[in-house]
Amino acid sequence: MHSKNRASPAKDKPGYVTKINKELCKRCGICVQFCPQGVFTQDEEGYPVVKEQEKCTGCLSCFYYCPDFAVEVKKHEEGKDKKDGGGEK
């Protein structure tokens, strides 16, 4: 019972949150190619899409190789959503 409770939060919340800024992205696909975990795919317009966020290990390859500074990778902070999003609807 205890091991089940410990395992479920890891599945529900990723260790890292990866975002693509489409305003900066030029659809080069470098982040897709250099991600060792296969986190990204590309949509029909060629933009990178975070497909499997839970696979992100925070290696920052996508961040460092992106020539347009369009990738953001942050460590997930538990409870941050409640504090920051509480007043917004």
C-alpha positions in Angstrom: 0.0 0.0 0.0 2.7 2.5 0.9 4.8 1.7 -2.2 1.7 2.4 -4.4 1.3 5.8 -2.8 4.9 6.7 -3.4 4.9 5.7 -7.0 1.7 7.5 -8.1 2.8 11.1 -7.6 5.8 10.5 -9.9 3.5 9.3 -12.6 1.1 12.2 -12.2 3.6 15.0 -12.1 6.7 15.2 -14.2 10.1 15.9 -12.7 10.6 18.6 -15.3 8.3 20.9 -17.3 9.3 21.6 -20.9 7.8 24.4 -23.0 8.2 25.6 -26.5 7.8 29.3 -27.3 6.2 29.2 -30.8 6.9 32.9 -31.3 10.6 32.3 -31.1 10.7 28.8 -32.7 11.7 28.5 -36.4 10.8 24.8 -36.6 14.3 23.6 -37.3 13.7 20.3 -35.4 17.0 20.4 -33.5 15.3 19.9 -30.1 13.5 16.8 -31.5 16.7 15.4 -32.9 18.9 16.0 -29.9 16.5 14.8 -27.2 18.0 11.5 -25.9 14.7 10.6 -24.3 12.3 11.2 -27.2 10.2 13.8 -25.4 9.4 15.7 -28.5 7.6 15.1 -31.8 6.7 17.6 -34.5 3.2 18.7 -35.5 1.8 19.1 -39.0 3.4 22.6 -39.3 6.8 21.4 -38.1 6.6 22.9 -34.6 8.1 20.7 -31.8 5.5 19.3 -29.4 6.2 17.9 -26.0 4.8 14.4 -26.5 6.1 12.5 -23.5 6.9 15.0 -20.7 7.3 12.3 -18.1 10.4 11.0 -20.0 12.3 14.3 -19.6 15.3 13.9 -17.4 16.3 17.6 -17.4 19.5 17.0 -19.4 18.9 20.4 -21.1 20.1 19.2 -24.6 17.0 20.8 -26.2 17.6 24.1 -24.3 21.4 24.3 -25.2 21.1 23.2 -28.8 18.1 25.5 -29.7 19.5 28.3 -31.8 16.4 30.5 -31.2 16.2 30.2 -27.4 12.6 28.8 -27.8 12.9 25.9 -25.3 12.3 26.3 -21.6 13.0 23.5 -19.2 12.2 23.9 -15.5 12.2 21.6 -12.6 8.7 20.8 -11.5 8.0 22.3 -8.1 5.3 20.5 -6.2 2.5 22.8 -4.9 3.6 25.7 -7.1 0.4 25.3 -9.2 -1.8 25.9 -6.2 0.1 29.0 -5.0 0.5 30.6 -8.5 -2.8 29.7 -10.1 -5.1 30.1 -7.1 -6.4 33.6 -8.0 -6.4 33.1 -11.8 -9.3 31.6 -13.7 
